[in-house]
Amino acid sequence: VMQFATIEAPATPRVRTLIQRAFITASAYPTLPLILSTTDIRVPKVTQLAANAIVEAVYWTPSTQEQFRILGRASIVPERGYRGAYPAPRGVVYEALDKEGFNWEAKRVETFDGMSGHMKATWCRPVPGTPLEGGEDEMKGWPKTLPKLGEARNDKERRNLETALSNFALLLIEPFEVDYVEFGVPPDRRDRRTRFERDWEDECSVEFKETLVVP
């Protein structure tokens, strides 16, 4: 679980909790995994990211007293043909994955289908954050769970699955900088790892320079 911060124009910070689903790594850049999460394509953070894709994510692990702050660029992978504004994947890692034949639509569908039935159903509700015109009674008519793809039992479930999948998008973070703090050791220890690219003849590698800083 991470806290994910964006900027709403002109300069209002917005933060929310996201669940990390996986890492995606290109074989050409093993030291630069993309952080994979998910989102509803209709929510305000997608518009915020379209205007400014620079984000920060924070992880806190209570058991080890460690904090990770990750500065990076976010990208969104919506359904094919989506026409709204969003930050499309770009950069060396995505280019390398394209060369490897990585299929983003297949990954989107696979990630969606791996969700619980209750989670799938959240993507066919009205737009998150909009007024609940009918009050709590309105929620009683929303689907509570959805089956896996291909297992719909009737037309209504098929339509709900289609709606949910069309609203479902991948959210990825490409790290630029990692600020790491250990609070569980006396005295506290902190370092900052900044990304840089190194050219070797006709190849390029991505590395992180580590600098110890005051906690």
Steps between C-alpha positions, in 0.01 A plus 500: 500500500629846413394863532491656154523877454407709195445869428161638403527819293602761578685386812286287733659180636287186494592172667329162525580138585580257218581131499811389318411203282841400363830613348558496124863482391655516155789255461712785358450703820497257794580778752195708400174317572172677430257506794160368394174614655149548364239774471157591371556697179217740596649634826659846540852369551511393133431859390754625754762263360421604143596856599797405720623142508769556764391324821626377833411173669571419865526152654517443876578156643418496875664162566844623392450874561599587142373779276541521122415821312507449124500794261411406144287539192158337479345343193152363436399204283124522427297280267594521134323784324454713813479864389526693825810677631758283675880471528599233249796271573829641368869468572783249474337227711179503298697502175697196621180319600351573157807344337451192719141473373335592828122516453349777714139420416554136596657613828206733567246221442703249704530744792128575492404135490727427796303736722240374744138503390423778747788712368395449137152628585639836617586591140140491382369741761431866419808725477686493836482828690182626333191589709289206616172642372284216630666482839602166647197333346654554157790272594263207556456468122872475424647157422681360802723253317594398147624166363821438311506590132321238292298375798204742491174319568267746326491810279499736796823353639657514153409867463632579848826321425540694175435828682739419782779393266458814287542719811799301627852630428855421600697768684878478482779694673846526348739594787742794473604525865463289815531651848548217752489533880564232763340601831559163663876545550660747741584753376255523210655441158396673177624499144382646171538306176490709184462351156743564218565345161839376386587444134723206407581523128161422339330395823347695787467387862299657781658518844434670833760706687471462876568799727484481880300790643403621845188316627 
